[in-house]
Amino acid sequence: MAAGGGGVADPLSPAGVPCAFSPQSQAYFALASTDGHLRVWETANNRLHQEYVPSAHLSGTCTCLAWAPARLQAKETPQRKKRKSEAIGTSNQTDLLALGTAVGSILLYSTVKGELHSKLISGGHDNKVNCIQWHQDNGYLYSCSDDKHIVEWNTQTCKVKCKWKGDNSSVSSLCISPDGKMLLSAGRTIKLWVLETKEIYRHFTGHATPVSSLLFTTIRPPNESQPFDGITGLYFLSGAVHDRLLNVWQVRSENKEKNAVMSFTVTDEPVYIDLTLSENKEEPVKLAVVCKDGQVHLFEHILNGYCKKPLTSNCTIQIATPGKGKKSTPKPIPILAAGFCSDKMSLLLVYGNWFQPTIERVALNSKESHVCLVRDISNCWAPKVETAITKVRTPVMNSEAKVLVPGIPGHQAAIKPALPQTEEIENKRKLGENEVSIEERLGALDIDTRKEKDDLPQTNSFPVLLAQGLESNDFEMLNLTKRLQGHPNSAVLMVQWLKCVLTVHASYLSTLPDLVPQLGTLYQLMESRVKTFQKLSHLHGKLILLITQVTASEKTKGTTCPAQKAKLVYEEESSEEESDDEIADKDSDENWDEEDEEEKESIKDEDVDEENEEEDEDTEEKDEENGEDRDVASEKELNGDSDLDPENESEEE
C-alpha cells in the first residue's frame, strides 16, 4: 500500500508518489508520476505495459490510486458472450484502477481496454482526494479528502451513495475491515466506523501528524476460544507523516484502551508498506516498509498482546551501484516500493527512478541483518534515442530567411561614431609622437567590443534562441548560468522560463546521471542572490521612506502665502499721547451716565404715583360696597325679616 500522493508544497503531505501492485499475483505495478502520467509496468519482464495521460494531468494530478479486488473483478465481467480470443486475452488480466485527483474527482481506468472507464464527480469532494479503498464484496468505493468528508460511491451508477463528515480536519487514510462491515478512517486521530449505520464504534489516539497508511494485520483474533464478531481482537497498523514509528493497535471489546499495543521503529518516514496477513495466532506477521531514505526494513513478529519496547527490523535491504575503479565510490540507489509475492518467501523490489524503474524479484533466504545488493542501472537511466529523435521536427527554412544569432535578450550594443583605430595608435608610438591619451585608448577598446557585438545579430525571442542553440549544439549559446549573471532584466525572464522547464520535465531531468554538476553552479548562483534579497528589500524600504520625506519637505518650502489685503487694522497708542478728541469723548461719556441716572429716577417717581392712584381707587370701591350692604340691611329690618329664620335663609339661597 502506498503512503499517499506527493504534494511538494505542503510540508505535512506524504512522501513518495502514488503506486500499487496489482492484487494476488502482482503481475502489474502502477504508478502515477508527478507529471500526471499513469504508467503500468509488467513485473515479470520490466516492460511498460500501458501509459495513460488524463486530460487535466497538470491541474488535477493523481494523488492516490487503488486496484479493484480480484474477487470483485471476477463478478463485474459483462453478461454477454465473449469471443474465444477475448476470453483468452482477458482471463488473467486485472481490470479497474481507481485514481484520485488533486481537484476532488475520481477516475476509473480500465487496463484491459487501455482507456478511461468512467469518472466520479457529482456530489463528491471539493478538495484533494487523499485515499481510495475498494470494498471487496459489493463493489462500492470509499474515498476521503481534505474537505473533511468520507464518500461512499456506487461504481455502477457513478453516483454518491452516502457522504458524511469524518473528522474536524482533513481525512488522510482509509481501510476496510476483513469482513467488510467496518471502516477505519484517520486524520490525526483514528476512528472505527460501522458501515451500515455510519456511526463511530471505537476511538484511537492516533499520531501527532496526519496518518498516511492504515492496514489490518490479522483476520482472526489471538484467542479463538471466544466467539468472534468479525472485529473484536483484530490488530491493525498505522504510519504517519514525519513519524519513524509504526504503531500497532488492537480492537477490544471495552472502549477504555485507546493507545497502541506495540510499535515498529524505522530509519525514516515510511513511503510504502506491504504485509502478509496472519490467519492464526501462531503465524507471524511479515512486514516490508520502504522508507524515504531508500531502504527496506523487514519485520517478522507474532502479535500477541502488549509490548512496551519498540521492535527493530530483522533485516534491512539496500541497493547501491558498483564502484568502478579506485576513485569512484558506490552510490545508493533508492528503493521506491516493495511487495510480498504470493509464496511469502520472496519480495518484489522497485528501484531506480520513477521515469523508468527497475523491478526485480529477490528471495528472502538471508539471515543477515543488513543486505546490500549491487546493481548497475546506468543503462536504464537514459531514455532510448530512437523515441526521442522521432518527436523532433526540423523546420523547413527558405533561403531568404534571416537567422538571428542569440545574444543577451532585449539589449544591443549602442552604435558609436568611428574612433581612431589601434593601428594609428601604434604608429604614433613608433614615430615618437606625443603619448596616446586615455580617451583614445578607451575608444580603441570600445571599437573592438562593438565590432564583436555588431557582427552577431541579436534576438529578443527565447524560442528562437533555444531552437538555434539546440540545432547547432552550441553550449555557449545555451549556457544559462552566464546569461543569469548578465543584466538583471534578462535574469528575470530566464528564471521564469527555467521554472517552467524544471516543472514540466522534472521526471526526465531526474534520469540524467550528471544532473547535479550541471545544475550545481546554477543553484549556487540563485542561492547567493536570494540571500541578499532580504537586505536589499530593507534598504529599498528605507530609501523610499527617505525619498518621501525629502519630497514632502521640498513641497512645504516651495509653497508661498497668497497676497491679501487686510479688512481691519487696529493700532494701539500709549496713554500719554491722548488727543483732545479722546478727552472730549470721555466727557461726553460722563454726561451720558448722568442723564441715564436722571431718567431712572424719573421713572421710579412715576411708578410710585401710579401705585398710589391704584390704592385710592381700591379704597373707593370698598366704601361703595359697604354702603350697599348697609342699605340692604335697613330694608330687611323695615320688612320684618330676620336673619335667625332658617326658612328665610333657604329662600335667599
RONUTI-397050 format. One record per residue: residue in one letter; x, y, z of N, C-alpha, C in turn. Coordinates in steps of 0.2 Angstrom, whole numbers, plus 2048, in hexadecimal, padded with zeros to 3 digits. Example, Ala and Ser with C-alpha at 12.3 -4.5 7.8 and 13.67 -1.06 7.14 Angstrom:
RONUTI-397050
a8427E482783E7EA8278427F0827
s8407F58238447FB824840800827
//
This chain:
RONUTI-397050
m8047FA800800800800804806800
a80380B7FC8078117FB805816801
a80A81980380981E808805824806
g80482580080082B7FE80382F7F8
g7FF8347F68028387F180783D7F3
g80B83F7EE8108447F080F84B7EE
g80C84F7F380B8567F28128597F5
v81585C7F181C85F7F381B8657F8
a8168697F68158707F981386F801
d80F86A80280D86980981286580D
p81486881381986481681785E81A
l81085E81B80D85881E80A853819
s80C85481380984F80E80E84980E
p80B84380C81083D80C81583D807
a81B83A80982083980481F8347FF
g8238347F982282F7F481C8317EF
v81B82C7EB81582E7E68108287E6
p80A8297E48058237E480781D7E0
c8088177E38098117DF80680B7E2
a8058067DF8028007E28047FA7DD
f8047F47E08057EE7DC7FE7EB7DB
s7FD7E87D67F67E57D47F57DF7D9
p7EE7DE7DB7ED7D97E07EF7D27DE
q7F07CD7E37F17C67E27F87C57DF
s7F97C57D97FF7C27D68047C87D5
q8027CE7D68077D47D580A7D47CE
a8067D37C98087D37C280A7DA7C0
y8067DF7C38077E67C08097EA7C6
f80C7EF7C480E7F57C980C7FB7C6
a8087FF7C98058057C780880B7CB
l80A8107C880C8167CB80A81C7C7
a8098217CB8078287C880C82D7CA
s81082F7C58168337C681383A7C7
t81883F7C98168467CB81484A7C5
d8168477BF81484B7B980C8497B6
g8098457BB8028437B980183D7B5
h80683A7B38068347AF80582E7B3
l8008297B17FF8237B480381E7B0
r80781A7B380B8157AF80A80E7B3
v8098097AF8088027B180D7FE7AF
w8117FB7B38177F77B18167EF7B2
e8187EB7AE8187E47AF81E7E27B4
t81C7DF7B98217DD7BE8267D77BC
a8237D37B78277CD7B582D7CF7B1
n82C7D37AC8317D57A78337DC7A8
n8317E07AD8337E77AD8317EB7A7
r82B7EA7A482A7EE79E8247F279F
l8247F879C81E7FC79D8187FA799
h8137F879D80D7F579A8087FA797
q80680079B80280579980480C79C
e80281179880381879B7FD81C799
y7FA81F79E7F482379D7F582A7A0
v7F482F79C7F483679E7ED83979E
p7EB83B7A47E483E7A57E48457A1
s7DE8477A07DE84D79C7E08537A1
a7DF8527A77E18587AC7E78557B0
h7EC8527AD7F184F7B17F68547B4
l7F585B7B27FA8607B67F68637BB
s7EF8657BA7EC8687BF7E98637C4
g7E785E7C27E48587C77E88527C7
t7EE8537CA7F384D7CA7F08487CE
c7F38427CD7F083C7D17F483C7D8
t7F083B7DD7F283C7E47F28357E7
c7EE8307E57ED8297E87EA8257E3
l7EC81E7E37E98197DF7E88137E3
a7E380F7E07E28087E37DF8037DE
w7E17FD7DE7DF7F87D97D87F57DC
a7D47F37D87CE7F07DA7D07E97DC
p7CC7E67E17CE7DF7E47CD7DA7DE
a7D07D57DE7D07D07D97C97CC7D9
r7C67CB7DF7BF7C87E07BA7CD7DD
l7BB7D37DE7B67D87DB7B77D87D3
q7BD7D87D07BD7D87C97BA7D27C6
a7BB7CC7C97B87C67C77B07C77C6
k7AD7CA7CB7A67CB7CB7A47D07C6
e7A87D57C47A67DB7C07A77D97B9
t7A87D37B77A97D17B07A27D27AC
p7A27D57A679B7D67A37987CF7A2
q7917D07A178D7CA7A078D7C7799
r78F7CB79578F7C978E7947C378C
k7937BF7877977BA78579D7BD782
k7A37BB7847A97BE7817AC7B977C
r7B07BC7787B37B87737B97B4776
k7BB7AF7737C17AB7767C77AF777
s7C87B37727CE7B77727CE7BC778
e7C87BF7797C77C477F7C87C0785
a7C57BA7867C57B778C7CC7B578E
i7D07B37897D77B178A7DB7B778C
g7DA7BC7897DE7C278A7DD7C6790
t7D77C57937D57C97997D47C479F
s7D57BE79F7D47B97A47D97BB7AA
n7DF7BC7A97E47BD7AE7E67C57AF
q7E27C97AD7E37D07AD7DF7D37B2
t7E27D87B67DE7DC7BB7DB7E27B7
d7D67E47BA7D27E97B67D27F07B8
l7CE7F27BD7CD7F97BF7D27FB7C4
l7D48027C37D98057C77D680C7C9
a7D580E7CF7D28147D17D78197D3
l7D681F7D07DB8247D17D882A7D4
g7DB82D7DA7D88337DD7DD8397DB
t7D983E7DA7DD8447D77DD84A7DC
a7E184F7DA7E28557DF7DC8597DF
v7D88597DA7D285D7DA7CB85A7DC
g7CC8547DF7C68517E27C384B7DE
s7C484B7D87C18467D47C483F7D4
i7C183A7D27C48337D27C38307CB
l7C882D7C97C882A7C27C98227C3
l7C581F7BF7C58177BE7C88167B8
y7CE8137B87D28117B27D280A7B1
s7D08077AB7D08007A97D77FE7A6
t7DA7FA7A97E17F87A67E07F37A0
v7DA7F07A07D87EB79A7D77EF794
k7D37F47957D17F878F7D77FE78D
g7DB7FF7927E08047927DD80B791
e7D780D7947D48137947D081479A
l7CD81B79A7C981D7A07C38197A0
h7C18167A67BB8127A67B58177A8
s7B681B7AE7B181F7B07B48247B4
k7B08297B67B382F7BA7AD8307C0
l7B08317C67AB8327CC7AD83A7CE
i7A883E7CD7A88457CE7A38487D3
s79D8477D079784B7D37968497DA
g79584E7DF79384C7E679984A7EA
g79F84A7E77A58477EB7A884C7EF
h7AF84C7EE7B38507F27B58577EE
d7B685C7F37B88627F07BF8647F1
n7C385F7F37CA8607F47CE85A7F2
k7D585A7F47D98547F27D784E7F5
v7D78487F17D58427F37DC83F7F6
n7DB83C7FC7E183A8007E28327FF
c7DC82F7FF7DD8277FF7D68247FC
i7D781E7F97D281B7F67D28147F8
q7CC8117FA7CC80A7FC7C68067F8
w7C78017F57C27FD7F27BF7F87F8
h7B87F77F77B57F27FC7B67EB7F8
q7B87E67FC7B97E07F87B37DC7F6
d7AD7DE7F87A77DA7F77A27DD7F2
n7A07E37F479B7E67F079D7EB7EB
g7A37EC7EA7A67F17E57A57F87E6
y7A47FA7EC7A38017EE7AB8047EF
l7AB80A7EE7B280D7EF7B18137F4
y7B68137F97B68187FE7BC81C7FD
s7BB8237FE7C08287FD7C082D803
c7C68308047C68358097CA83B806
s7C98418097CC8478067CE84C80B
d7D18518097D285780D7CC85B80F
d7C785A80C7C085D80E7BD85A814
k7C08568187BE85381E7B984D81D
h7B784B8177B28478167B4840813
i7B083B8157B18348127AB83380D
v7AC8308077A782F8027A7828800
e7A182580079F81E7FE79D81F7F7
w7A081C7F279E81C7EB79B8167E9
n7968167E47948107E07978117DA
t79C80C7D87A080C7D279C80A7CC
q7968077CD7928057C778E80B7C5
t78B80F7C97878157C778C81B7C7
c79281B7CA7968217CA7938277CE
k7908257D378C82A7D778E8297DF
v78D82E7E378F82D7EA78982A7ED
k78B8257F17868217F57858247FC
c78A8267FF78A82980679082E806
k78F83380A79583880C79483A813
w79983A81779983C81E7A083F820
k79F8438257A58478287A984282C
g7B084182A7B483C82D7B883F833
d7BA8458327BE8488377BD850837
n7C085383D7C085A83D7C585D838
s7CA8598377CF85C8327CF85782C
s7D48578287D48538227D584C823
v7D28478207D28408207D783D81B
s7DC83A81E7E283881A7E3831818
s7DF82D81B7E082581A7DA82281C
l7D981C8187D38178197D6810819
c7D280C81C7D380581B7CD80181D
i7CB7FC8197C57F881B7C77F181E
s7C37F08237C47EA8277C37E3823
p7C67DE8257C67D88217BF7D5820
d7BA7D68247B47D48237B07D981F
g7B27DE81E7AF7E381A7A97E781D
k7A97E78247A37EA8287A67F082B
m7AC7F182C7AF7F782F7B47FB82B
l7B580182C7B98068297BD80A82D
l7C480982C7C980E8307CA81482C
s7CA81A8307CB82082D7D0824831
a7D482882F7D982B8337DB832830
g7DC8378347DF83D8337E583E837
r7E484083D7E983F8427E783A847
t7E083A8497DE83584D7DA82F848
i7DA82984B7D78238477D082284A
k7CC8218457C581F8477C3819843
l7BF8158467BC80E8447B580F843
w7B280F83C7AB81083B7A780A839
v7A180A83B79D80483979A806832
l79B80382D799805826792805825
e78E80182878780182778380782A
t78680983078280F833786815833
k78D81583179181A83179281E837
e79281983D79481C84379B819846
i79D81D84A7A481C84D7A4816852
y7A88118517A880B8557AE80C85A
r7B380E8587B980F85D7BD81585B
h7C18188607C581D85F7CC81B861
f7D181D85D7D881C85F7DC82285F
t7E28228637E68298647E982B85D
g7EC8278597EE8298537F682C853
h7F783084F7FE83384F7FE83B84F
a80483E85080484585180484884A
t80584584480584783E80084383A
p7FD8458347F88428307FA83B82E
v7F683682F7F782F82E7F782E827
s7FC82A8247FD82981D7FB82281B
s7FB81D8207F981681E7F6813823
l7F180F8217ED80A8267ED804823
l7EE7FE8277EE7F78247EC7F382A
f7E77EE8297E67E982D7EB7E482D
t7ED7E18327F37DC8327F07D5834
t7EB7D48377E87CE8397E17CD836
i7DF7C78357D87C68337D47C1838
r7D87BF83D7D57BB8427D87BD849
p7D47BE84E7D77C08557DB7BB858
p7E07BD85C7E57B885F7E17B3863
n7DC7B58677D87B086B7D27AD867
e7D37A78657CE7A48607C97A0864
s7C97A086B7C479D86F7BE7A1870
q7BF7A786F7B97AB8707B57AD869
p7AF7AE8697AB7AF8637AE7B6860
f7AF7B58597B17BB8557AC7BF852
d7AC7C58537A77C98507A97CD849
g7AF7CB8477B27CE8417B67D4842
i7B77D78487BB7DC8497BF7DC84F
t7BC7DA8547BF7DA85B7C57D585B
g7CB7D885E7D17D485E7D57D5858
l7D37D88537D87D984D7DD7DF84E
y7E27DE84B7E87E384B7E87E7845
f7EA7ED8457EB7F183F7F17F5840
l7F47F883A7FA7FB83A7F9802838
s7FD80783A7FC80E838803811838
g80481583280A819831808820830
a80C82583280B82C83181183082E
v80F83682C81483A82881983D82D
h82083C82B82583F83082683B836
d82383583682383083C82782A83B
r82C82883F83082383E82E81D842
l82881D84482581784881E815845
l81E80F84481780C841814809847
n80E80B84980A80984E80580384D
v8057FE8518007F98517FB7FA856
w7F47F98547EF7FA8587EA7F4858
q7E77F385E7E27ED85E7DB7F0860
v7D67ED85C7CF7EE85D7CD7EA863
r7CB7ED8697C97E986E7C27EA870
s7BF7E68747B87E68757B67EC87A
e7BA7EE87E7B97F48827BC7FA87F
n7B97FF8807BB80687D7C080A881
k7C48078867C880A88A7CF80B887
e7D28068847D98068827D980987B
k7DC80F87A7DC8138747E4813871
n7E98118757F08128737F280C86F
a7F880C86C7FB8078687FD80286C
v7FD7FB86A7FF7F686E8077F486D
m8097F68678107F58658127FA85F
s8187FB85E81B7FF8588217FC855
f8227FE84E8287FC84B82C802849
t83280284A83680884983A807842
v83A80D83E83E80D838842813837
t84681383284B81883284981F82F
d84381F82B841825829839824828
e83682A82582F82A82482D82481F
p82882082082681B81C82281D816
v82481B81082181D80A81D818806
y81E81180881A80C80581B80680A
i81580380C8147FD8118117F880D
d8137F280E8107EB80C8117E6812
l80C7E281380C7DD8188097D6816
t80A7D18198067CB8188027CA81E
l7FB7C881D7F77C88237F87C1827
s7F77C282D7F77BC8317F07B9832
e7F07B38307E97AF8307E87AC837
n7ED7AB83B7EC7A88427F17AA847
k7F07A984D7F47AC8527FC7AA852
e7FD7A484F8047A184E8087A4848
e8047A78438087A983D80A7B083E
p8107B283D8137B983E8117BD838
v8117C483A80F7C98358167CB832
k8167CB82B81C7CD82781B7D4824
l81F7D882681E7DF8248247E2820
a8237E581B8287E98168277F0816
v82B7F481982A7FB8198307FF815
v82E80281083280680C83280D80F
c83881081083981681383B81C80E
k83B82281083D82780C84482780A
d84882480E84F82480D85181F808
g84C81B80584E81680084F80F803
q84E80E80985080780C84980380D
v84A7FD80D8447F880F8457F5816
h8417F581A8417F282183C7EC821
l83F7E682383A7E18238397DF82B
f8337DE82D8317DC83382E7D5833
e82E7D183882B7CB8398297CA840
h8237CA8428217CA84981A7C784A
i8197C38508137C185180F7C6856
l80A7C88548067CD8588027CA85D
n8047CB8638017C78698017CC86F
g7FD7D186F7FD7D58758027DB875
y8037DE87B8067E487C80E7E387C
c8117E88788187E887881B7EF879
k81E7F087E8207F78808267FA87C
k82B7F687A8317F887782F7F886F
p8317FD86B8307FD8648357F7861
l8327F485C8357EE8598397F1853
t83F7EE8528447F084D8437EB847
s8467ED8418457E883C8497E283C
n8477DD83984B7D78398507D7833
c84F7DB82E8537DB8288527E2825
t8577E58228577EB81E85A7EA818
i8577EC8128597EB80B85B7F2808
q8617F28058637F88028667F67FB
i8657FB7F68687FA7F086D7FF7EE
a8737FE7EB8788037EA87B8017E3
t87E8067E08828057D98898027DB
p88B7FE7D68927FC7D78978027D6
g89C8017DA8A28067DA8A78047D5
k8A78087CF8AC8067CA8B280A7CB
g8B78067CC8BE80A7CD8BF80C7D5
k8C580E7D68C68107DD8C38177DF
k8C281B7DA8C08227DB8B88227DC
s8B581E7D88AD81F7D88AB81B7DE
t8A681E7E28A381A7E889C8187E6
p89A8137E98938107E888E8157EA
k8898167E688381B7E887D8177EA
p8798197EF8738157F086D8167EB
i86A8117E98648127E585E8117E9
p8598167E88538167ED84E8117EB
i84C80D7F08468087EF84080C7EF
l83C80B7EA83580F7EA82F80B7ED
a82F8057EC82A8017EF82C7FA7EF
a8287F67F482A7EF7F58237EB7F7
g8227E57F481C7E27F581E7DA7F6
f81B7D77FA81B7D07FB8187CC7F5
c81C7C77F38197C27EE8147BE7F1
s8107BA7ED80B7B57F080E7B07F4
d8147AE7F38177A87F781A7AB7FE
k81A7B27FF81C7B58058237B4807
m8277B180282E7B08038327B47FF
s82F7B87FB8337BC7F68307C37F6
l8347C87F48327CF7F48337D27ED
l82E7D67EB82F7DA7E58317E17E7
l8377E37E483A7E97E583A7EE7DF
v8377F47E08377F97DB83C7FE7DD
y8417FF7D98478047DA8498087D4
g84D80D7D584F8117D084C8187D0
n84881A7CB8458207CA83E81F7C8
w8398247C98328237C78318237C0
f8368267BC8358267B58358207B1
q83A81C7B483B8157B183E8117B6
p83A80E7BB83C80A7C083E8037BE
t8428007C38447F97C28407F57C7
i83D7EF7C583A7EB7C983D7E47C9
e83F7E27CF8437DC7D08407D77D6
r8407D17D583D7CC7DA8437CA7DE
v8437CA7E58497C97E98467C37EE
a84A7BE7EF8487B97F484A7BB7FB
l8467B98008477BB80784A7B580B
n8507B38098537AD80C8597AF810
s85B7B58118617B881485F7B981C
k8647B78208637B88278677BE82A
e86A7C182586E7C78278697CD829
s86B7D182D8677D782F8677DD82A
h86C7DD82686D7E282186F7DF81A
v86C7E081586D7DE80E86E7E480A
c8737E48068757E98018757E67FA
l8717E77F68717E47EF8747E97EA
v8797E77E687D7EB7E28797EA7DB
r8777F07D88747F07D28777F67CD
d8777F47C787A7F97C28747FB7BE
i8718017BF86B8047BB86D80A7B7
s87380A7B58758107B18728107AA
n87180A7A886E80A7A186780B7A1
c86380A7A785C80B7A785A8127A9
w85F8167AB85D81D7AD85C8227A7
a85F8207A185E82579B858822797
p85482679484F823790852821789
k84E81D78585081B77F85182177A
v85682177685782677185282676C
e85082176A84C820764845824765
t84282376B83C82676D83D82D76E
a84283077084383777084483A76A
i84783776584983A75F84283B75A
t83E83675B83883675783383C759
k83483E75F82F84476183284B75F
v83884B75C83B85175A83A853753
r83785975183685B74A83A860749
t83E86074384286574183E86A73C
p83E87073E83A87573A83D876733
v83987672E83B87872783C87F726
m84288172584488872484588A71D
n84389071B84489371584B896714
s84E89670E85489970E8548A170F
e84F8A470F84E8AB71084E8AD718
a84C8A771C84B8A87238528AB726
k8518AF72B8578B272E8578AF735
v85D8AC73785E8A873D8618AD742
l85E8AE7488618B374D8658AF752
v86B8B175386F8AE75886D8B075F
p86D8AC76486B8AE76A8708B276E
g86D8B77728718BB77686E8BC77D
i86F8C178086C8C37868658C6784
p85F8C27868598C57838578CC786
g8558D07818528D67838588DB783
h85E8DA7828648DF7838688DE77C
q86A8E377986E8E47748738E9775
a8798E877287F8ED77387D8F476F
a87E8F977387C90077088190176A
i87F90476588390675F88790D760
k88D90C76089191276289591575B
p89691B75B89A91D7558A191A755
a8A491A74F8AB91774E8B091B752
l8B49177558BA91A7598C0918756
p8C691B7588CC9197558CE912756
q8D090F7518D29077518D8906756
t8D99007578DF8FE75B8E58FE757
e8E58FD7518EB8FE74C8EE90574D
e8E990A74C8EC91174D8EF912753
i8EC90F7598EF91075F8F690D760
e8F790775D8FE90475D902908759
n90090B75390590F74F907915753
k90391875790491E75B90A91C75F
r90991676290F914767915913763
k91591075D91B90F75A91F916758
l91B91A75591E920753920925758
g91F92375E92192776491D92E765
e91792E76391393376491093376B
n90C93876D90A939774906932776
e90693177D90392B77F8FC92B77E
v8F992577D8F292477B8EE926782
s8E99297818E592B7868E0925789
i8DE92678F8D99207928D392078E
e8D192678B8CA9267888CB921781
e8D192277E8D291E7788D2917779
r8D691577F8D690E7808CF90B782
l8CB90E7868C590C7878C090C781
g8C191077C8BE9107768C090A772
a8C69087728C890276E8C58FC771
l8C48FC7788C18F677B8BA8F5779
d8B68FB7798AF8FB7778AE8F9770
i8B38FB76B8B38F87648B38F1764
d8B78EE7688B88E77678B28E376A
t8AF8E57708A98E27728A38E476E
r8A38E976B89D8EB76789D8E7760
k8A38E575E8A48E17588A18DA759
e8A48D875F8A28D176189A8D0761
k8978D57648908D576688C8D675F
d88E8DB75B88B8DD75588B8D7750
d8908D37508908CD74C88B8C874D
l8888C87538838C375587D8C6756
p8788C57518718C875286E8C5759
q86A8CA75C8678C87628608C6761
t85D8C27668568C07658538C176C
n84D8C376C8498C47738458BE774
s8458B97708408B37718448AD774
f8418AA77A8448A577D84389E778
p83D89D77583D89777184289776B
v84389D76884889D76384F89B765
l85089E76B85789D76E85889676F
l85389377385488C77585488776F
a84F88976A84F884764856884760
q85988A76085F88B75C865887760
g86588876786A88576B86987D76B
l86387B76B86287376A864871763
e86387475E86487275786C872756
s86F87775987687875887B87475D
n87787276387B86F76888087376B
d87F87A76B88387F76E88287F776
f88787D77A88687D781887884784
e88B88878088B88F782885893782
m88189177C87B89477B875892780
l87688C78387188A78887388A78F
n87988D79087B88E79787789379B
l87389079F86E8947A38728987A9
t8778957AB87A8987B187D89F7AF
k88189F7A98848A57A687E8AA7A5
r8788A87A28738AD7A18708B07A7
l86F8AC7AD86D8AE7B38718B37B6
q8788B27B587D8B77B887D8BE7B4
g8798BE7AF8798C47AB8758CA7AE
h8718CD7A986D8D27AB8678D07AF
p8658D37B585F8D17B98598D07B5
n8578D47B08518D37AC8518CC7A9
s8578CB7A68578C47A28568BE7A7
a8598BF7AE8598BA7B38518B97B5
v84D8BE7B58468BD7B78438B97B2
l8448BA7AB8418B67A68438AF7A6
m84A8AE7A784D8A77A784A8A37AD
v8498A67B38478A27B98408A07B8
q83C8A47B58358A17B383589C7AE
w83989C7A98398977A483C8907A7
l8418917AC84588C7AF8408887B4
k83C88C7B78378897BC8328847B8
c82F8877B282B8837AE82E87C7AC
v83487D7A98388777A78398727AC
l83B8747B283C86F7B883686C7BA
t8318707BA82A86D7BC8278687B8
v8288697B18258657AC82985E7AB
h83085F7AB83485A7A98388577AF
a8358587B58398567BB83A84E7BB
s83584A7B88368437B883C8417B4
y83D8447AE8428437A98498457AC
l84984B7AF84F84E7B28528497B7
s84D8467BB8508427C185383C7BE
t85283A7B88568347B585D8367B3
l85F83C7B286583D7B086B83C7B5
p8708387B48758377B987983D7BB
d87A8417B787E8477B887A84E7BA
l87484D7BC8708527BE8738577C3
v8768547C88788587CE87E85D7CC
p88385A7C888885F7C68868647C1
q8818637BD87E8677B887A86D7BB
l87686B7C08728707C48758737CA
g87A8707CC87D8737D287F87A7D2
t88387C7CD8858837CC87F8887CC
l87A8857C88748897C787088A7CE
y8708857D286D8857D987188A7DD
q8778897DD87B88E7E187B8957E0
l87A8977D987989D7D78728A07D9
m86D89C7D986689E7DB86689F7E2
e86989B7E686989B7ED86D8A17F0
s8738A37ED8768A97EF8728AF7EE
r86E8AF7E886A8B57E78648B57EC
v8618B07EE85C8AF7F285E8B27F9
k8648B07FB8668B28028678BA803
t8688BD7FD8698C57FE8628C87FC
f85D8C47FB8568C77F98538CA7FF
q8548C78058518CA80B8548D180D
k85B8D180D85E8D780E85D8DD809
l85C8DB80385A8E07FE8538E27FF
s84F8DE8018488E08028488E5808
h84C8E480D84C8E981384F8EF811
l8548EF80D8578F580A8528F9806
h84E8F58028498F87FD8448FC801
g8428F980783D8FC80B83F90280E
k84590281084890881484990E80E
l84B90C80884C911803846914801
i84091080183A9137FF837918805
l83991680B83791A81083A921810
l84192180F84592780E84392B808
i84192880383F92C7FD83892F7FE
t83492C80182D92F80382E935808
q83293480D83393A81183794080E
v83C93E80983F94480683A948801
t8369447FE8319477F982C94B7FD
a82A94880382594C807828952809
s82E95280C83195980E83295E809
e83495B8038359607FD82E9637FB
k82995F7FB8229627FA8209687FF
t82196780582096C80A824972809
k82A97180782E97780682C97B800
g82A9787FB82897B7F582297F7F5
t81D97D7FA8179817FA8189887FD
t81498D7F98149947FB80E9967FE
c80D99B80380799D8058049A2800
p7FD9A17FF7FA9A67FA7F99AD7FD
a7FA9B27F87FA9B97FA7F29BB7FB
q7F19BD8017EA9C08037EA9C6807
k7E69CB8067E59D18097E19D0810
a7E39D38157E09D381B7D99D781B
k7D49D481E7CE9D881E7CE9DD824
l7D19DB82A7D19DF8307D89E0833
v7DB9E58347E19E68377E09EA83E
y7E39E78437E29EB84A7E99EC84D
e7EA9F384E7F09F58517EF9F8858
e7F39F685D7F29F88647F89FD866
e7F6A038687FBA0886A7FBA09872
s800A0C874801A0D87B7FDA1287E
s7FBA128857F7A168897F9A1E889
e800A1F889802A26889801A2A883
e800A2687D7FFA2A8777F7A2A875
e7F3A2B87A7ECA2B8797EAA32876
s7E6A328717E4A3886D7DEA3B871
d7DDA4186F7D7A458717D0A42870
d7D0A3F86A7CAA3B8687C8A3686D
e7CDA3286F7CCA2D8747C9A2F87B
i7CCA3587D7CAA398837C3A3B882
a7C1A3E87D7BAA4087B7B6A3A87C
d7B8A348797B4A2E8797B3A2C880
k7B8A2C8847B7A2A88B7B2A2F88F
d7B2A3688D7ADA3A8917A6A3888E
s7A5A3788879FA3588679CA2F889
d7A1A2A88A79FA2488D79DA25894
e7A0A2A89879EA2B89F797A2E89F
n796A3389A78FA3689A78AA31898
w78BA2D894787A27892785A23898
d789A2289D788A1E8A3783A228A7
e784A298A8780A2D8AC779A2D8AA
e778A2E8A3771A2E8A076EA278A2
d771A228A176EA1B8A276CA1B8AA
e770A1E8AE76DA1D8B5767A218B6
e767A278B3761A2C8B475BA288B1
e75BA258AB756A228A8753A1C8AD
k758A188B0756A138B4752A168BA
e754A1B8BD750A1E8C3749A208C1
s749A248BB742A268B973DA208B8
i740A1B8B573CA158B473AA128BB
k73EA128C073CA0F8C6736A148C9
d737A1A8C9731A1F8CB72BA1D8C8
e72BA1C8C2725A1B8BE722A148C0
d726A108C2723A098C4720A0A8CB
v723A0E8CF720A0F8D6719A138D6
d719A178D1712A1B8D070DA168CE
e70FA128C970AA0D8C7707A098CC
e70CA068D070AA028D6705A058DB
n706A0C8DC702A0F8E16FBA108DE
e6FBA128D76F4A138D46F0A0C8D5
e6F4A068D36F0A008D46ED9FF8DB
e6F1A008E06EF9FF8E76E9A038E8
d6E8A0A8E66E3A0E8E76DCA0B8E4
e6DDA098DE6D7A068DA6D5A008DE
d6D99FC8E16D79F68E46D39F88EB
t6D59FD8EE6D29FF8F46CBA028F2
e6CAA058ED6C4A088EB6BFA028E9
e6C19FD8E66BD9F78E46BA9F48EB
k6BF9F38EF6BD9F08F66B89F48F9
d6B89FA8F96B39FF8FD6AC9FE8FA
e6AC9FE8F36A69FD8EF6A39F68F1
e6A69F18F16A39EA8F36A19EB8FA
n6A49EE8FF6A19EE90669B9F2906
g69A9F79026949FB90268E9F7900
e68F9F38FB68A9EF8F86889EA8FD
d68C9E790168B9E29066869E590B
r6889EB90D6849EE91267D9F0910
d67C9F290A6759F39076719ED907
v6749E79056709E190566E9DF90C
a6729E09106719DE91766B9E291A
s66B9E89186669ED91B65F9EB918
e65F9E99116599E790E6569E1911
k65B9DC9136589D69166559D791D
e6589DC9216559DD92764E9E0926
l64D9E59216479E89206429E291E
n6439DE91B63F9D891863D9D391E
g6419D39236409CE9296449C8928
d6489C892364C9C19226529C1927
s6539BB92A6599BA92E65D9B592C
d6639B692E6689B192B6689AA92F
l6649AA9356649A493965F99F936
d65B9A193165699C92E659998929
p65999192B65C98D92665998C91F
e65298D91F64F98C919650992914
n65199891765399E91365A99D910
e65E99A91466599991266599490C
s66198F90C66198A90665E98E900
e6599929016569958FC65B99A8F8
e65F99D8FD6649A28FA66999E8F6
e66B9988F96709948F566D9928EE
//
